[in-house]
Amino acid sequence: MTNPFRLDNQIALITGGGTGIGLGIARCLAAAGAKVVLVGRREPELANAALSIGQAASFVVQDVTKFSEAPALVARVGRIDILVNNAGNDEGACRLPRRGVPSRGTVVRR
């Protein structure tokens, strides 16, 4: 019986894959047999991340918030079996009021 958790010959595109959670996900997918394509804005981080994963990884420098460029990214990558939409950006995000929330560095004692 084959392992149902193997991802051999699957192509995974991970936005925000150069660092943090995205890189962790990319490492796990590669360990399961997938080829991973890391996408992000910072080439040095992407290059280092791909190097750390090995031959299963490649990268594309692209700002995924530029929606008009998405079709070119998909065309460049080709087949995508798995999409991990992990890129984070808080520009223009809704800012909730900080009522009753202490500022950073404040020690709260009860």
C-alpha positions, 0 to 999 in steps of 0.5 A, spaced: 500 500 500 502 506 498 503 512 503 496 516 502 500 522 505 506 522 500 506 528 495 510 525 489 510 529 483 505 534 486 507 542 484 506 546 490 506 554 490 507 557 497 506 565 497 510 568 503 515 561 502 521 565 504 521 565 511 516 563 517 510 559 517 511 559 509 518 556 509 516 551 514 510 549 510 514 548 504 519 544 508 514 539 510 511 539 503 518 538 500 519 532 505 513 529 503 515 529 496 512 535 493 516 540 488 515 547 492 515 554 488 517 559 493 514 566 492 515 572 495 518 579 494 525 579 497 530 575 493 535 574 498 530 570 503 527 566 497 534 564 495 536 562 502 530 558 503 530 554 496 537 553 498 536 550 505 530 545 502 534 543 496 533 540 489 525 540 490 525 547 491 525 553 486 523 560 487 520 566 483 520 573 486 513 577 485 509 581 489 502 577 490 498 583 492 499 586 484 493 582 482 494 584 474 501 580 475 498 573 477 496 570 470 504 571 468 506 568 475 501 562 474 504 561 466 511 561 469 510 556 474 505 552 469 502 546 473 500 548 480 497 542 484 497 545 491 496 552 493 498 555 500 496 562 500 500 564 506 503 571 504 502 576 509 501 584 508 497 589 513 498 595 509 491 597 508 488 592 513 482 594 518 485 597 524 481 595 530 481 600 536 486 598 542 481 600 547 483 597 554 489 593 550 496 595 554 501 598 549 507 594 548 512 593 553 507 594 559 507 589 564 500 587 566 499 585 573 492 582 576 
